[in-house]
Amino acid sequence: MAGRKTVCCGVSALEATLAVLFIIMTVVCVTLIAVMATQKTHTGPEPEPQHKPYLIGVGRADCTGPPAEIPLMGYANPQQTAAGIHTRLYSRAFIIDDGKQRVVFVTADIGMISQRLRLEVLKALQLKYGNLYRQDNVVLSGTHTHSGLAGYFQYTLFMISSKGYIKTSIEPLVNGIVKSIDIAHATIKPGRIYRSRGELDDSSLNRSPQSYLNNPKDERHRYKWNTDKQVLVLKFTDLDGDGIGMLSWFAVHAVSMNYTNRMVSSDNMGYASYLLEQDKNPGDRPGQGGFVAGFSSSNLGDVSPNIKGPHCVNTGLPCDYLNSSCPVGGTKMCKAFGPGDDMFESTRIIGHNIYRKAKELYANAVEEVTGFVHSAHQWVNMTDVTVQINDTHTVSTCKPALGHSFAAGTTDGGGDLNFTQGAVEGDPFWDGIRDALLGEPSNQTQKCHHPKPILFSTGEMNWPLPWHPQIVDVQIITIGSIAVVAVPGEMTTMSGRRLREAVKQELESEGAFRDSEVVIAGLSNVYTHYITTYEEYQVQRYEGASTIYGPHTLSAYLQKYRGLARAIAQDRVSELPVGPQPPFFEKNLFNLLSAATVDRKPENSSFGEVLRQVYPVYRQGDVVSVTFVAGNPRHSGDIRDKTFVTVEIYDNRTDSWEVVYNDASWETRFHWLKGSNRQSNSTVEWHIPPSAPSGSYRIRHFGHYKEMKGLRPVITPYEGTSDVFRVAASFYYQ
């Protein structure tokens, strides 16, 4: 019995031991499973994929102004006045809200945002929304097309080159930008943002490599290229993952359309938007559809799309390296050329390259942007900023001034007079004329701007209004780890690199930001010409001569933007001084554009009548052209969301005409020609794409003419229609 009891007790002890081991193993297994699950959850990029979504709104609106007689903004060529439409201009708005803070980013098909335009937009937003949209959380940026209308500036220098302050030019811009924000505001819904980054080659060239090479050698060796090739894409989706918009930044001048162009055009950046929106809004005409694709400018100051480089047009030989001039003809003969046979083809190629890269990055964007939204803004008097450059020395900015090389222009569009780039000495002839007409620059200003030989001391010229702004916006908005630095001008490649690095350092110094992506949004809020590095400034090519606040301009901006970034990182934005408010001039604005005269027509004809008719048959790839008796397009008033042109196809099924293209379409061109005796005509071209279906077509033109009835001017609409023509694969019929 004792033996049995021993066995029994042994079994009981064994069972107890096994039970304990089982429990321990169970606990270990459960723990391992939990650890593995936890590790799986945290594998991949931070933060976790499930988090509170943003509120996102996107909007697009037409901001095209009257395409006739108003100067185009960019090349400062008084003969380059509008005379038709290549493509329409749009404002594209993006609203992002984290539940506590809201920011708005607008990219508009416009040369640059002027201070007056920004103030007018903010005024309109305040009237409509109160304090929801303000100077600190609204960024307005221009794509830098040089084929948009001028006339929306309040400073004298720009008014002189733009035929003054033109209400009919600024009103469509204000209304279009505000409408794009209205649409974005009305469509706000929960969504997500993803970021993607890549590089785009063969679409940009540094047009001032001499200046770039003056930067420190060790700094240059940190970079592969002398332009920034990176493309940043933000992908906006709803909660179902369906795309609602895209915002992209790439540094290149929108000057594929050159200084001979007289049609309103959104140029290469606008064409990229056009292509992606056509992709994402199938069946919709340009400017329609819910998907909004914004392509924004960046640090493009020394970056050209004319990638064949500069050559002397009269000899075909390369231009002088330092001065960008030719032995015969000077700077006027030195021109850079794009990749195409003409400016339209170059615009198409560069625009398509930008679109293709953005589309690829959009499709592959999987890294989610998360985190809070912030905005920081200050007004700064840029004529008097002191910067501590080391323990013993300070430097300061200057009153605005433009150097002699400013008048030389660039290889994308040279000046008409005998100025050359790289001038570090004045010209007694031109200096004498300047002194007689405008007065000599003060010794203080000359010393401050050294080695710039001053052509126009604009900071000392105040009649009838100041010639250049003194008060400038500096602004940063952040969306999670993305920081958008709104720069009031054209930063060169290296200037932008230094600014991005400085902002990134400040944001990440406090630990609140990790893996931050800093992007420059150029031509934002107010226009102050160029911003070169101190070293580039010494060379005094066009960009240095146009750095209006002197050689330490970039240092001042670095200091100011560091302050904004630091305030965001420390959550102390509310402590930032607002700064001195910019002026909003009510008096002494002038308009040199005469009123549009009455229209006349040839005898025994009517407005809209066809002067040159279409051919009966065309093939895909041909160009259809038809000319009408026309009125001045300025008489059509507010042309937003309207059209001067339609191309229509006959639908046999419904026995009706269907519009397939209008004047916003890449395939159409609307030319207006002002003739003698107040007579004018309009020529409409349709470049038939290979994809156009065979069938019966017609082209229609719409406009308005002005006549006097007694002493009263009367404006009357008209329209004209071409003969019906066929598009067929072959001219021959069986």
Number of C-alpha atoms within 10 A of each C-alpha: 6 7 8 9 10 11 12 12 12 12 12 12 12 12 12 12 12 12 12 12 12 12 12 12 12 12 12 12 12 12 12 12 12 12 12 11 12 11 11 10 11 12 10 11 10 13 13 12 14 8 10 13 19 27 18 27 27 31 30 30 25 26 30 31 27 24 29 25 23 27 28 32 26 24 22 20 18 14 13 20 23 26 25 26 30 25 26 29 29 27 30 34 32 29 22 26 21 20 12 8 14 22 23 24 24 25 31 33 33 31 24 33 28 28 26 23 22 21 18 19 22 19 16 16 19 14 9 13 11 11 11 13 19 18 21 20 22 27 28 28 32 26 31 32 29 28 34 30 31 29 26 26 23 27 23 24 17 20 22 18 18 27 19 24 25 22 12 16 22 22 19 20 30 22 19 26 27 26 21 24 28 20 18 23 19 12 16 19 19 18 21 25 25 18 23 20 19 13 13 16 13 13 21 26 23 24 25 26 16 17 25 23 14 16 16 10 9 8 10 15 10 8 12 9 13 20 25 26 20 14 20 24 25 24 27 30 20 20 13 9 11 12 19 21 27 26 24 27 25 26 29 32 27 30 26 32 28 24 20 13 19 25 26 30 28 32 33 31 30 28 24 28 30 28 20 21 25 20 13 17 17 10 11 14 17 20 23 17 17 17 23 29 31 34 29 29 28 33 31 28 28 29 26 28 30 32 21 16 21 25 21 23 17 12 13 11 12 17 24 16 12 16 23 29 28 22 13 12 14 22 28 24 25 31 23 25 23 27 20 17 9 13 21 18 15 24 28 20 21 28 24 21 18 25 25 16 20 32 19 14 22 24 11 14 18 14 17 21 22 23 19 16 23 23 25 25 25 23 19 21 18 24 20 15 19 16 19 13 12 8 6 6 8 10 18 20 23 25 23 25 27 25 30 28 29 26 22 28 25 29 26 23 22 27 21 15 12 13 22 24 28 26 23 19 14 15 14 9 8 14 19 13 12 17 13 10 9 15 15 18 21 11 8 10 18 19 14 19 25 14 19 30 22 26 22 24 23 21 21 19 19 12 11 12 17 16 23 24 23 21 19 23 23 22 26 28 26 23 24 19 22 21 24 22 27 26 30 27 27 31 30 28 26 24 21 29 18 16 25 21 14 17 27 23 16 21 25 17 15 13 10 13 19 14 10 17 20 22 25 25 32 32 33 31 28 26 24 25 21 25 35 31 26 18 17 25 29 19 24 28 29 29 31 30 36 27 30 27 28 31 28 26 25 23 24 21 20 21 17 19 25 22 18 26 29 22 19 24 19 14 12 13 18 10 8 13 11 13 14 13 13 17 13 11 11 7 8 12 16 16 15 13 15 9 7 14 16 17 20 21 19 11 6 5 11 16 24 26 20 22 15 13 16 18 14 13 19 19 18 17 15 14 14 21 18 21 23 26 23 30 33 28 23 22 22 20 14 16 19 19 14 14 15 21 28 23 24 19 23 16 13 10 6 8 8 10 15 15 16 15 19 26 25 28 22 20 17 24 23 24 22 26 16 17 10 8 10 14 17 20 22 27 21 26 20 24 16 18 13 11 8 14 13 15 15 18 22 20 25 20 28 22 24 21 23 20 16 12 8 7 7 8 12 13 17 14 14 16 18 19 19 23 14 17 18 17 22 17 16 11 11 7 5 2
